[in-house]
């Protein structure tokens, strides 16, 4: 079978689609070619315009008037389809609506302000002991075995448990939250076959009914959690949000609140395995400064929110290419974070960079990730505990190198079989 990743290095660009599953798993050579040869590239299959240079991606993210976040078909994770069986499933639930991530100002700001307070510096500072407590708890469960499946044993449960606590969901329901996260991510991947789409539809319907029940409880008895803030909010005092609006916001908070951090934590360990010089810097001096630098460089290299859709509201010229009104564009955040014009030797993992915080792993502008500060706290706290208790990271005996999932928007590993030594 032809190696598409190798082909992407030399074949004519017109023969390539950035949406090919193998190029979604390993986009690096494709990103390089697009930046050099076609910084604005129209995919011959999907018609989507891919924008890949740092300056253009930032300018795009900062111009929400021209590059709208309101997409055809509703909000994130839309199951827009002509399939009658999928349609019948979704008709038993609530429609997709545009709220925070999938809305434009001024309405986007109104939705977002309802939950901004939950991610205030004071609230996040108060979470630090909980983050470290959970990190120790998860490590306790596998440390004596000398190995673990890091994604499932640490990468997923740490941010998932924290976002569950913020939403007011009991820990007994964590498996449900993960199943529903996977359903939304599956839809975002643009890679599901029909059976996968049917399962995602059933899981999202289950998510909706579960949270509508929780929302009714919070309307009667509000608690100190995000769900209570959402269901009891109103837009400019006019009316409370309806169930569809609330579900849209909760789904975005759930997915963004755990998936991207899981991916960054896990690939971060893999980067340390493959860059022993950088590992040694932190092992010898696991100071808050070095841990923070490690986190920022992991975020730059991994860019778990690799791409993001936008829709043009007018004809616009980018890098000498005219993109027509109502075109679908991809801001390639991962490509921007590996642009040689911004980051010297961009594919090198280097925690001593002087411009670490220039990365756009959390986006830019009005849609800068709501949970960016929470993700940073979780990663800093998680790696602090990891470096206190584990060392000599390596692949577990007999394990294959990890693989990445094929997803149009998100980039992350499917697992990581890790071996380590216990620090006495």
C-alpha positions in Angstrom: 0.0 0.0 0.0 1.3 3.5 -0.9 2.7 5.5 2.0 0.7 8.7 1.8 2.9 10.4 4.4 6.0 9.8 2.2 4.1 10.7 -0.9 3.1 14.1 0.6 6.8 15.1 0.6 7.2 15.1 -3.2 4.0 14.5 -5.2 2.0 17.5 -6.7 -0.1 19.2 -4.1 -3.2 18.8 -6.3 -2.9 15.0 -5.7 -3.1 15.5 -1.9 -5.9 16.0 0.5 -5.0 17.2 4.0 -8.1 15.3 5.2 -6.6 11.9 4.2 -6.6 9.8 7.4 -2.9 9.1 7.3 -2.1 12.9 6.9 -4.4 13.7 9.8 -2.4 11.2 11.9 1.0 12.5 10.8 0.5 16.0 9.3 4.1 17.3 9.6 5.4 16.8 6.1 2.1 18.1 4.7 2.3 21.2 6.9 5.8 21.9 5.8 4.9 21.8 2.1 1.8 23.9 2.5 3.7 26.6 4.3 6.4 26.7 1.7 4.3 26.2 -1.5 0.7 26.9 -0.8 0.1 28.8 2.5 -3.6 29.0 1.4 -4.5 25.7 -0.1 -7.9 24.6 -1.4 -8.4 20.9 -0.8 -9.3 19.3 -4.2 -11.7 16.9 -2.5 -13.6 18.9 0.1 -13.1 22.4 -1.2 -11.9 23.5 2.2 -9.2 26.3 2.3 -6.3 25.4 4.6 -4.4 28.3 6.1 -1.1 27.2 7.6 1.4 30.1 8.2 1.6 31.5 11.7 0.9 35.2 10.8 -2.0 34.3 8.6 -3.5 31.9 11.2 -3.3 34.6 13.9 -4.7 37.3 11.6 -7.6 34.9 10.8 -8.3 34.1 14.4 -8.3 37.8 15.3 -10.8 38.7 12.6 -14.1 37.1 13.6 -16.0 39.6 11.5 -14.5 38.0 8.3 -13.9 34.5 9.6 -17.1 33.5 11.3 -17.4 30.6 13.8 -21.1 30.0 12.9 -21.1 26.9 10.6 -23.8 25.4 8.5 -25.6 22.6 10.5 -25.4 24.1 14.0 -22.9 23.6 16.7 -19.9 21.4 17.4 -20.4 17.8 17.0 -23.4 18.2 14.6 -24.8 15.1 13.1 -26.2 16.8 10.0 -27.2 13.9 7.8 -29.7 12.6 5.3 -29.6 9.1 6.9 -33.2 8.5 8.1 -32.1 6.2 10.9 -29.7 8.7 12.4 -32.2 11.5 11.9 -34.8 9.4 13.8 -32.5 9.0 16.7 -31.6 12.6 17.0 -35.2 13.7 16.7 -35.7 12.1 20.1 -33.3 14.7 21.5 -32.5 18.4 21.1 -31.2 20.3 18.1 -27.7 21.6 17.7 -27.4 25.3 18.3 -24.5 27.7 18.2 -23.3 29.0 21.5 -19.7 29.7 22.6 -17.2 28.0 20.3 -19.7 28.0 17.4 -21.1 31.5 17.8 -19.8 35.0 16.9 -19.8 38.2 19.1 -21.8 39.8 20.6 -23.9 36.7 21.3 -20.7 34.6 21.8 -19.6 36.9 24.6 -23.0 36.7 26.3 -22.9 32.9 26.4 -19.3 32.8 27.5 -19.7 35.3 30.4 -22.0 32.8 32.1 -19.1 30.4 32.8 -16.1 32.8 32.8 -16.2 33.0 36.5 -15.7 29.3 37.0 -12.2 29.7 35.3 -11.2 32.8 37.3 -7.6 32.9 38.6 -8.8 32.6 42.2 -11.0 29.5 41.4 -8.1 27.9 39.5 -5.6 28.6 42.3 -8.0 26.9 44.7 -8.0 23.8 42.5 -4.2 23.2 42.7 -4.3 20.9 45.8 -7.1 18.9 44.2 -5.1 18.5 41.0 -2.0 17.2 42.9 -4.2 15.0 45.1 -5.7 13.3 42.0 -2.3 13.0 40.3 -1.0 11.1 43.3 -4.1 9.0 43.5 -3.8 7.8 39.9 -0.1 7.2 40.2 -0.7 5.2 43.4 -2.8 2.8 41.4 0.1 1.8 39.0 3.4 2.8 40.5 4.3 -0.6 42.0 3.7 -2.3 38.6 6.6 -0.3 37.0 4.4 0.3 33.9 1.0 1.6 32.9 -1.1 2.5 29.9 -0.5 6.2 30.5 -3.4 7.6 28.5 -6.0 5.5 30.2 -4.4 5.4 33.7 -3.5 9.1 34.0 -3.9 11.2 30.9 -7.7 10.7 30.6 -8.8 10.5 34.3 -7.0 13.6 35.6 -8.7 16.2 33.4 -11.9 14.2 33.2 -12.3 14.0 37.0 -11.7 17.7 37.3 -14.1 18.8 34.7 -16.7 16.4 36.1 -16.3 18.1 39.5 -16.7 21.5 37.9 -19.9 20.4 36.1 -21.2 18.8 39.3 -21.2 15.2 38.0 -20.5 12.4 40.4 -17.3 10.4 39.9 -19.4 7.2 39.5 -20.5 8.6 36.1 -17.0 9.3 34.7 -17.3 6.3 32.3 -20.4 7.9 30.8 -18.6 11.3 30.4 -15.8 9.5 28.6 -18.2 7.6 26.3 -20.0 10.9 25.4 -16.7 12.7 24.9 -15.7 9.9 22.4 -19.0 10.3 20.6 -18.5 14.1 20.1 -14.9 13.6 19.1 -16.0 10.9 16.6 -18.3 13.3 14.9 -15.5 16.0 14.8 -13.2 13.4 13.3 -15.1 13.3 10.0 -13.9 9.7 9.8 -16.8 7.6 11.2 -18.4 4.9 9.1 -22.2 4.5 9.3 -22.1 2.1 12.3 -19.9 4.7 14.1 -22.3 7.5 13.2 -25.2 5.5 14.6 -23.4 4.7 17.8 -22.4 8.4 18.2 -26.0 9.4 17.6 -27.3 7.1 20.3 -24.5 8.2 22.8 -25.2 11.9 22.2 -28.9 11.3 22.7 -28.0 9.6 26.0 -25.8 12.6 26.9 -28.7 14.9 26.2 -31.3 13.1 28.3 -28.8 12.6 31.2 -27.9 16.3 31.4 -31.5 17.6 30.9 -32.4 15.6 34.0 -29.4 17.2 35.8 -30.4 20.6 34.6 -33.9 20.3 35.9 -32.5 19.4 39.3 -30.2 22.5 39.2 -33.1 24.8 38.2 -34.9 23.7 41.4 -31.8 23.6 43.6 -28.7 25.4 42.4 -25.3 24.3 43.5 -21.8 25.7 43.3 -21.0 24.2 39.9 -20.9 25.2 36.2 -24.1 23.4 35.4 -26.0 25.6 37.9 -24.5 28.7 36.4 -25.5 27.7 32.9 -29.1 26.6 33.5 -29.9 29.6 35.7 -28.3 32.2 33.3 -30.2 34.5 31.1 -29.2 36.6 28.1 -29.4 40.3 29.1 -32.1 39.4 31.6 -34.5 38.5 28.8 -35.0 34.8 29.2 -33.2 31.8 30.7 -31.2 29.6 28.3 -33.3 26.8 26.8 -32.3 23.1 27.0 -30.7 23.1 23.6 -28.5 26.1 24.4 -27.5 24.6 27.7 -26.6 21.3 26.2 -24.5 23.0 23.5 -22.5 24.8 26.2 -22.1 21.7 28.4 -20.9 19.6 25.5 -18.3 22.2 24.6 -17.1 22.5 28.2 -17.0 18.7 28.5 -15.0 17.9 25.4 -12.7 20.9 25.6 -12.3 20.4 29.3 -10.7 17.0 29.1 -9.8 15.7 25.6 -7.1 18.3 24.7 -5.4 18.1 28.1 -5.4 14.3 28.0 -3.7 14.4 24.6 -1.1 17.0 25.7 -0.2 15.1 28.9 0.2 11.8 27.0 2.2 13.1 24.1 4.3 15.1 26.5 5.6 11.9 28.1 6.4 10.6 24.6 8.3 13.8 23.8 10.3 13.4 27.0 11.2 9.8 26.1 12.4 10.9 22.6 14.2 14.0 23.9 16.4 12.8 26.8 18.3 16.0 26.9 15.1 18.0 27.7 14.0 15.3 30.2 17.3 15.7 32.0 16.8 19.5 32.3 13.6 19.0 34.2 14.7 15.9 36.1 17.7 17.7 37.5 15.7 20.8 38.3 11.9 20.2 38.5 11.3 23.8 39.6 8.0 25.5 38.8 9.8 27.5 36.2 11.1 24.4 34.3 7.8 22.6 34.6 6.0 25.6 33.2 8.5 25.8 30.3 8.0 22.1 29.7 4.2 22.5 29.5 4.4 25.4 27.1 6.7 23.6 24.7 4.5 20.4 24.9 1.5 22.6 24.0 3.3 24.1 21.0 4.6 20.8 19.6 1.5 18.8 20.3 -1.2 21.4 19.5 -4.1 19.0 20.4 -6.6 21.4 18.8 -4.8 21.1 15.5 -7.3 22.7 13.2 -10.5 24.8 13.6 -13.2 25.6 11.1 -14.2 29.1 10.0 -16.6 30.4 7.4 -15.8 33.5 5.4 -18.5 36.3 5.5 -17.0 38.1 2.5 -14.5 37.7 -0.3 -11.1 38.0 1.4 -7.5 37.8 0.3 -5.0 35.8 2.3 -1.4 35.3 1.2 -2.3 36.5 -2.3 -5.2 34.1 -2.7 -8.8 35.3 -2.9 -11.1 33.2 -0.8 -14.7 33.6 -1.8 -17.5 34.5 0.6 -19.1 31.6 2.4 -16.1 29.4 2.0 -15.1 26.9 4.7 -11.6 27.4 6.0 -9.3 25.5 8.3 -7.1 27.5 10.6 -4.2 25.0 11.0 -3.0 25.9 14.6 -0.7 22.9 14.6 1.0 24.1 11.5 1.3 27.7 12.8 3.0 26.4 15.9 5.6 24.7 13.7 6.3 27.7 11.4 10.0 28.3 11.0 9.4 32.0 10.6 8.1 32.1 14.2 9.9 29.2 15.9 13.5 28.5 14.9 14.1 24.8 14.2 10.4 24.4 14.8 10.2 20.6 15.0 12.8 20.5 17.7 11.4 20.0 21.2 13.2 22.7 23.2 12.0 24.0 26.6 14.6 26.7 26.6 13.0 28.7 23.8 12.7 32.4 24.5 9.3 32.7 22.8 7.5 29.7 24.4 4.3 31.6 25.0 3.9 32.7 21.3 2.2 29.4 20.5 -1.4 29.3 19.5 -2.3 25.9 20.9 -5.3 27.6 22.7 -6.3 29.7 19.7 -6.3 33.5 19.6 -8.8 36.4 19.8 -12.4 36.1 21.0 -12.2 32.3 20.8 -9.1 31.9 22.9 -9.8 28.7 24.8 -12.0 29.3 27.8 -10.3 26.5 29.7 -6.7 27.4 28.7 -5.7 28.4 32.3 -7.3 25.3 33.7 -5.5 23.1 31.2 -2.2 24.7 32.2 -2.9 24.2 35.9 -3.7 20.6 35.3 -0.6 20.0 33.2 1.7 21.8 35.6 0.3 20.0 38.6 0.3 16.7 36.9 3.9 16.9 35.7 5.0 18.2 39.1 3.8 15.0 40.7 5.1 12.8 37.9 8.6 14.2 38.3 8.4 13.7 42.1 7.5 10.1 41.8 8.6 8.6 38.5 11.7 8.6 36.4 13.5 6.9 33.5 10.4 6.9 31.2 10.5 4.4 28.3 8.2 2.3 26.2 7.0 -0.8 28.1 8.7 -4.1 27.0 7.3 -5.4 23.8 5.2 -2.3 23.2 4.9 -0.8 19.7 5.4 2.9 19.1 2.2 4.8 19.8 -0.2 5.7 17.1 -2.3 8.8 16.5 -5.9 9.0 15.8 -7.3 10.4 12.5 -9.3 13.4 13.3 -10.1 16.6 11.3 -9.9 18.9 14.3 -8.1 17.2 17.2 -4.7 15.4 17.3 -3.7 12.9 19.9 -2.4 9.4 20.7 -4.6 6.3 20.9 -2.5 5.1 23.9 1.0 4.9 25.4 2.4 1.8 27.0 4.8 3.3 29.5 7.5 1.8 31.7 9.3 3.8 34.4 11.3 3.6 37.6 9.8 4.4 40.9 11.6 7.2 42.8 12.5 5.9 46.2 
